[in-house]
Amino acid sequence: MTTVLAVVLSLVFLPLGLAKLAAAPVMRQAAAHFGMPVRLYRVVGALEMAGVGGVLMGLTWTPLGVAAATGLTLLMAAAAVVHLRHGDPLPRAVPAVVVALISLTYAAVAMTAG
């Protein structure tokens, strides 16, 4: 189960993190919408990439995977709050909440599996 969740998280965060790091036009627009400098959005992308690496390495060393998934959970919870605070409709925050729940599930499953 942790392997499936790790793959899902990687497939979500890898392209998003890379796009933020590359400052793709769509990510520049998103950063502007949230009033964030592109440099800060790149930091978010780096955190997402670190989370991907940690979750995948967590398949062999559980504490790292749990820490990475916890970090991704917090990152996505913050993303949902940012969406709502900037006047986005609730459905725009739902993907962040869903991914936060997947990350949290990974952490819980990894901890109980040992």
N, C-alpha and C positions, 0 to 999 in steps of 0.2 A: 504493500500500500504506500509506503514512504517513497518508493521508486516512482510510482505513478504520479504522486503529488509533486515530487521534485521535478519531473519532466514537465508537468503542467505549469509549474511556477517558472521554470526556465523558458518555456515557450512564450509565456506572457512577458516576462521581464527582460529577456535578452534583446528582442527588437526595440522595445521601448527605451531601455537603457542606452543602447547603441545610438538610437535616433537623438536622444537628449545630448549625449556626448558629442555627436557630430553637429549638433545645433541645426538639425534639419528644419526647413522652413515651417513645417507644421508645429514643431516643438518651439520654435521662436514665437510663433503666434500664440501658443498656449502660455508660454512664459509672460508674454505681454498682457494677455488676458488676466493673468493672476497678479500682474504688477511685480513680477520677479525679474531680476536681471538674468540674462542668458547664462552668465557665469554660475549663478546659483542653481539654475536648472541643470547645468552640466554636473554640478555636485550631486544633485538628485539622481541623475543618470549613473554616476559613479557608484553611488550607494546601491542602486538597483543591480548593477553589474557585480558588485561585491556580494550582494545577497544571493545572486544566482550561483556564483562560485562557492559560497558557503553552504548553500543548500545541497549542491551536487557533491561537494566534499563531505558533507554530513552523512552521505550514504555509507561512508567508511568510518567516520568519526562523529558519532551522534551529537556530542555537545556542541560542535561547530554548526551542525545543521540546525539544531534547536535555536542557537543564538542568531543565526542568519534569518531563520524563519520568523523569529520574534522581532528582529529589526525590520523585516519586510512588512510584518503586521502593523507595526507602529508607523512606518512610512505610509502605508495605504490608509490607515486611520486618519493620519494628518492630511492626506490628499483629499479624502472625503470632506473633512472639515473645511479645507481651502475652497473646494468647489462650492459648498453651501455658503460660506462667508462672502464669496464673490458673486452671489446672486444666481448661480446656476440652478436650474430646476433639479429637484430630487433625483430624477432618473440619470442625470449626469454624474452623480456621486455613487450610484449603485455599483458600477464596475469596481471601483476602489474598495467598496465594502465587501463585495464578493471575493476579490483577490485577498483581502485581509483575512477573511474567514478561511480561505484555502490555506494560507500561510499558517494561520493559527492551528488548523487541523493537522498540517504537516508536523508542527512542533509537538502537538499533543500525541499524535500517533508515534512519532519518533521517541518521545520520552517513555511511553508505555511499552514500546517494543524493546527498549533497552539499548 
